[in-house]
Amino acid sequence: MHFDQIEFGKRMRELRRLEGMTQEKLAEEMWVSYAHINKLENGRGGCSLDLLLNLAEFFEVSTDYLLLGRDNMNRISRKILANTVDELTAILLGWDQEK
């Protein structure tokens, strides 16, 4: 087991996108610069323990998930499922209106 900065960044990006946020908005929420969020998401920078804890709390995931990809996949799966249900509902509503 080892920490992979690039995978950390990918998980961060996925969580941010699931929330429909830009890097700028996340930076504002975390009280850091856009450049810092960009570096983290691209695997080119590290973060403080305080920022790690704030990210975990904000996205409602564990630090284990952010750091190692373990745990809390249920929340992400639920968010993806909820988005899919919303999309399918919109399609069905549109289909009913065409009749």
C-alpha positions in Angstrom: 0.0 0.0 0.0 1.3 3.4 -0.9 0.1 6.9 -1.5 -0.4 7.9 -5.2 -0.7 11.6 -5.7 -2.1 11.3 -9.2 -4.9 8.9 -7.9 -5.6 11.3 -5.0 -6.1 14.1 -7.6 -8.4 11.9 -9.7 -10.6 11.1 -6.7 -10.7 14.8 -5.7 -11.7 15.8 -9.3 -14.4 13.1 -9.4 -15.9 14.3 -6.1 -15.8 17.9 -7.2 -17.5 17.1 -10.5 -20.1 15.0 -8.8 -21.0 18.1 -6.8 -21.1 20.1 -10.0 -18.4 22.5 -8.8 -15.6 24.2 -10.6 -12.0 24.2 -9.3 -12.5 27.9 -8.6 -15.6 27.3 -6.4 -13.9 24.5 -4.5 -10.8 26.7 -3.9 -13.2 29.4 -2.5 -14.9 26.8 -0.3 -11.5 25.5 1.0 -9.9 29.0 1.4 -7.1 28.1 -0.9 -6.0 29.3 -4.4 -7.4 27.9 -7.6 -3.8 27.1 -8.5 -3.5 24.9 -5.4 -6.7 22.9 -6.3 -5.5 22.6 -9.9 -2.1 21.2 -8.7 -3.7 18.8 -6.4 -6.1 17.5 -9.0 -3.3 17.0 -11.5 -1.1 15.2 -9.0 1.5 17.9 -8.9 1.2 19.1 -5.3 0.4 18.0 -1.8 -1.9 19.3 0.8 -1.8 20.0 4.5 -3.6 17.8 7.0 -6.0 20.6 7.6 -7.0 20.8 3.9 -7.2 17.0 3.7 -9.6 17.0 6.7 -11.6 19.9 5.2 -11.9 18.1 1.9 -13.1 14.9 3.5 -15.7 16.7 5.6 -16.9 18.8 2.7 -17.3 15.9 0.3 -18.5 13.6 3.1 -15.9 10.9 2.5 -13.2 9.5 4.7 -9.5 10.5 4.5 -8.9 6.8 3.7 -10.9 7.3 0.5 -9.1 10.5 -0.5 -5.7 9.1 0.3 -5.9 5.5 -0.7 -9.2 5.0 -2.6 -10.7 2.9 0.2 -14.0 3.4 2.0 -17.0 5.6 1.3 -17.6 4.4 -2.2 -21.2 4.0 -1.2 -21.7 7.8 -1.1 -20.2 8.2 -4.5 -22.2 5.3 -5.9 -25.4 6.8 -4.4 -24.6 10.2 -6.0 -24.0 8.6 -9.4 -27.1 6.6 -9.1 -29.2 9.7 -8.1 -27.8 11.6 -11.1 -28.7 8.6 -13.4 -32.3 8.4 -11.9 -32.7 12.2 -12.5 -31.5 11.8 -16.1 -33.8 8.9 -16.8 -36.8 10.7 -15.2 -36.2 13.7 -17.4 -36.1 11.3 -20.5 -39.3 9.6 -19.4 -41.0 13.0 -18.8 -39.9 14.1 -22.2 -41.1 10.9 -23.8 -44.6 11.3 -22.1 -44.9 14.8 -23.5 -44.2 13.6 -27.1 -47.2 11.2 -27.0 
